[in-house]
Amino acid sequence: MKENDKKYVALIFGGNSSEHDVSKRSAQNFYDAILATGKYRITVFAIAQNGYVLDPERSKRILALEDERPIVADYMTTVDQQDPLSRINALRAAGDFDIFFPVVHGNLGEDGTLQGLFKLLNKPYVGAPLRGHAVSFDKVLTKELLTVNNIRNTKYIVVDEKTAKTLTWAQVVKDLGDVVFVKAANQGSSVGVSRAKTADEFEAALTDSFQYDYKVLIEAAVKGPRELEVGVIGNEDPIVSEIGAHHVPNQGDGDAWYDYNNKFVDNSSVQFEIPANLPDAVTAEVKDMALKAYKVLDLRGEARMDFLLDENNVPYLGEPNTLPGFTNMSLFKRLWDYSDIDNVELVDKLIDYGFAEFEKNAQLSYEFVSLGEEKIGKFN
């Protein structure tokens, strides 16, 4: 295929969230896989931690893990910060690319912000629509939708800064049990998440979570848990990967759990199992729950569904991740290898899904009826 005949992909990564560095590692793997297809030209855009999109030349240096600080500082000397569009002006440098491939974890990428920009620009993009990202990123909205659609999840309480002041540890224990997880409603990768089993730990957990959001979720812990992950890809007819399991030492009755450090910094002590050794009925139920949640949450392209399996092999859907990590440590990346879809085939499918969804939505009508002259009725 001639170079100019290839579709032109704009890979966008980074962001202003706590998952900024994770995004860079994920983007490296996606970049390599996209090039390996031989079907696409590719340019890259880094979103700096200050929220500015950088030009492709500087972005590629950041993708190569050069020290980001002087690169961003240099770029900011070229920017007219009084220009209201200065944060995204660098996108002009790519020319007329065909599709966005977002790899921005957390804020901007998984909350629907970038997808709104892509829609405004009338460009295809990989992954879920704005509404799918926004709802799934909010842990409270997700649990409410799962609950009303009879998809099993753990019991929970929601508080804001005002209602948290009147909620006692005794009431939490009565409603949820004596071990709970406290989570900022809109964060990812276990940021703003704490395990609490005493009143002091609970108060400290609330303080930590309120750093990241004004709405906090308090969830009942699952007894003797096994943590499961399953990948889902596709649009109207999604498919599921093999199920992966992981276990952190001292997780069952101890204080350990699969936190940010285990996910992205050092998972050398974590035990992984792909495919998970589960009874056939449990495997079928987990995959069915994952597919049902994917559709209920209006997801497209890709997602990872996280589950907790209790001591009686009852699965609870924890939460979706609409832009799952793709680092070398990410289980989502490995799940598809075990499902006979390698990284190169996976990114090719994701790009195809993005084009297909764009073409489908292009058929929708946005015409309006002209109001003409207003004729107002009489008021008594």
N, C-alpha and C positions, 0 to 999 in steps of 0.2 A: 504493500500500500504506500502510495506517495505521501510525503509528509504533509502537503497541503490538503490532501483528501481526508486526513484524520480529523475526527472531532476534537475540539479544543476544550480542555477541562481546566477550570480555575479551582485549585485546591486552596481552601482558606482555613487557617488554623490559629492557635494561640488564644487570645481573649483576655478579659479582665477578671477572670474567676480564679478561685484557689486551685483549679485544675489546669492552669496555664502550661506548666511544664509537661504534664501528662499528655496534653494535646500535641505538643511538639513531637513527643515520642510516637504517638499514634500516627501523626501525619507522615513521619518518615516511612513507616511501613506501608501506608496507603500509597504514598508517592512511588515507592519502588514497585508495588504491585500494578499500579496503573501503567507505568512505563513498560513493565514486563509483558503486558497484553500485546504491545506493538500496534495498538489500534488508536491511540490517542496522543495528541500533543498536550502538554501540560504547563501551566504557569502556577506560581504560588503567591499567596498573600498572607502575611502574618498580621494578626491583630495584636498590637502591643498591649501591655498591662494598663496603659493609660487610655485604651480604647481606640487608638488611631490605627487605621489600616496602612501598612507600609507597602512600598513599591516592590515589584518582583525581585529586583536585584538584591535589595537588603533582606527581603523575606527569605530568599534562598540561603543566605548566609546564616540566618537564624535557624532555619531548618537543619542546617549542618552543625547546629549547636555551638556556633560562635557566641561569645559573650554578648548578650542582647543589649545591655545598658548603653554602651557607646554607640551602637548601631541606631538605637532609637533616639538617643540624644542628637546624633548627627542629622537624622531625618527631621526632627522637630525644628531644626534651624531653617528648613526649607518651607515650613508650613505657615500659612497665614491663619492663625488661630481665631481671627475675627470672622473668617468665612464659615458660615454655619454648616457647610458641606465638607469642611476640611478633613473631617475624620474618615471620609470614604473616598476622597478625591483620587487616591492612588489606584482605585479600581479602573480608572481610565487607561492605565498603562497596559492593560492586557489586550486592548482592542476588542474585537467582536468575538468573544469566546462563546461556546455553545452551552455549557452547563456548569453550575457550581457544585463543588464537592466539599461540603462543610465538615471539618474535623475539629470543631470548637466545642469542647466539653463544658458543662456547667452554664453559667450566665452567658447570654448572647446566643450561644449555639443550641442549647437544649431547652431554652425557655420560649422559643419562637421568635426572638428578635430578628435574627438574621433571615429567617424564612419570610418574615414580613418584607424585608428589604428585597429579597429575591423576587417575591411576587410583584412588588412595586416596579422592579426593573423588567418584569415579564420574561424572566429567564428560568429555564428548567433547573432543578436542583435535586440532589440525592437526599432521600430520607423523608421523614414525616412532614405533613403540612404544619403550618403555624399552630392550629388548634390542637393537633395531636401532641406536639412538643409542649405547648403551654400547660395543657391539662396534666400530662404525664409528669412534668417537672414538679408540679405541686403535689406533694405527697398526700395532702388532705383531700384534694379534689379526686385524686386517683383512688383513694380508699373509698370515697363516697360512691364513685362510679362502679368500682368492683363490688361493693356491698349491695347496691341496688340491682345489680345484674347477677347476684348469687354466685360470685366468684370468691371462694373462701379466702379470707385474710384475717389477721389478728385483731383482737379488740383494741380500741383506742380512745383517747380523749384528745381534744384540740383546745389549746389555750392561746390567748394573746397576752400582752404584757399586763393588761388590767385584770383579766380573769385568773391569770397565774398567781396573783397575789392572794386570792381567796381559796385556792386549791391546796388542801393539806396532803401530806404524805399518807396519812391514815386513809383518806378518801381514795387516793390512787391505789393503795394496797387493796382496799375493799373492792374496787371496780376492776382492777387489772392484775392483781397479784403482787407478790413481794419483790419481783424483779421486773424492771421496765427498761425500755430504750427511749431516749429523749432525742428528738430530731428536729432540726430546722426544716420547715415545710418545703422551702425552695433551695435546696443544695444537693450536690451529688458527691459520689465517691467517698461516703462516710465522713464528710466534713460537717462539723456541727452536730455530730452524733455521739451520744454517751450512754453507757450502761449504768443504771442506778439500782441499788438495793438497800439504801438507807436514806433517811431524810436529808442528811447533809449532802450525800452524793446527788440526790435529786435536785436540791437547790443549786448546786454547782453545775449540774447538767443544764438546767434551765438558763442559767446565766450564760453558759457557753453557747447554747443554741440561739439565744436572742441576739448574739453578735451578728448572726447571719440572716435572720428573718424576724419579722414581727409576728409571725404565726408559727407555733410549735406543736408538733405531734408527739404524743406520749403513747407508746405501744406496749402491750403485754408481751413478755418474753415467751418464747416457745421452749418447753422443757426438753432437755436432751437433744438439741437441734442438730440436724445435718443441713448444711447450706448447699443449695442446688442452683445451677444456672443453665438456661437453655436459650439458644439463639433463634431468632425468627427473622426471615427475610421474605420480601414479596410485597405485592399490592393487594388486589382483591382475593387472590388465592395463595396466601403465604405458606411457607414450609418451615418446619422446625428442625433444628440440629439434634445431634445426640445430646443427652443430658450430662452435664459435668457436676461433680461434687467436690467440695473442698472442706478440709477440717483443720482448724488451728489447735495446736496442743493446749490442753486445759480448757477447751471450749465447752464441753458438755455441762459439767456442774461447777466449773471454775469461772474465772472472770474474763478469760480471753474471748475474742471474737474477731471476725474478719474486717479489720479496720483499714484506714488509709495506708498505714505503713505496710501491712500485709499485702495489700493490693498492688502497690506501686514502688515501694522502696526496697523491701527485703521480704520475699516470700519463700526463702530457703527452708523454713521450718513448716510450711504449709503442705499438707498432704492432698494431692489432687487425684481424682479418679474419673477417667473418661473411657468409656461411658460409665455412668454411675451404676453401681451394683444395687439394683432395686427390683422388687417384685414387678412382674409384668403389668399388673393392674395399676400400680403406683406410677410406673413409667407412662402408661397411657393416660392416666388422669392428669399428670403434670403437663404433658404435651397438649392435652385438650384445653386445660386451663390457660396455658400460654397463648394458644391460638385464639381462644375466646377473648382474652384480655386485649390482645393485639387489635382485634376488630372493634371491640367496645370502645377502646381509646382512640380509634381512628388513626392507626399508625400505618406507615408505608415505608418501603425500602428496607430498613433494618431496625432491630431492637434486641435487647437482651432482657429476659425475664428472670428475676431472682426469686427463689423460693426458700422457705424453711420447712423442713420435714421433722415432725415431732417424734417422740420416742415410740409412738404407736404407728408410725409411717403415714401420718395424715399430713398432706402438703398444704401450706399456706402461701399464697402469692404475696411476696414482700413488696416489690416495686418494679416498674419497668425502667429501662434505661434506653432512651430513644437515640442516643449517639454513643454507643458503648466504646469503651477504651479498646485500642488496637495496638497496645504496646506489646513488647515481647513477653511481658508478664500477664497479659490479659487472657482470661479464660475464653472470652468470646472468640478471639483469634484462633485458639486451638480447637474449639468445638467444631468448627467447620472443616478443619483438617481431618478430624475423626469422622466427619459426615461425608467424606469424599468430595468436598468442594474446597479446593486450595485457594490461597489468597488472591491469585491472579483471576481465577474464574469468579470468585466472590465479588471483586470490585467491578468486573465486567457486568455481572448481573445487577449490581447496585446502580450503575450508571444507566443500564437499560431500563430499570424500574423508574428512575427519575425522568427519563424522556417519555416513557409511556404514561406516567401520571400527568405530566405537563400537557401532553396531547389530549388526554381524556378531559382535563379541566378546560382546555381551549374550546371544547364543544358547548360549554355552559353559556347561557345567555345572560348578559348584563344590560340589556336594553331597558329603557325606561319610557314611561308615557309622559309626554310634555304636559305640564300643568295648564298652560294657557292662562286665560284671564281668571282671576280668583273671584268666586261668587260665594259670598259669606252669608250663612243663614241668620235668622233673627234670634236674638236672645231676649227672654222674658225678664 
